């Protein structure tokens, strides 16, 4: 998330995003990046970088690789369906 929790130290949301994305400098070339596509700043970054990086997006509002649909919340909790666009998501342990 690129909110305002660290704004006192970094001065702006743009600087917070820049600091958070510094982690990508140490990522292996074939590494995957998972991005909250509903965050306005991360969505913009995704649109600018989707051709050059291996990005998996998730969200509710903006069209994403992984989306929550039919969300229902009540006093017992919440229920939702997950729609996955990409079939080639893998993990390693």
Secondary structure, DSSP 8 states (H G I E B T S, - for coil): ---STTHHHHSSHHHHHHHHHGGGGGS-TT--EEEETTSHHHHHHHHHHTTTS-EEEEESSS--SEEEEEEEEETTEEEEEEEE--S------
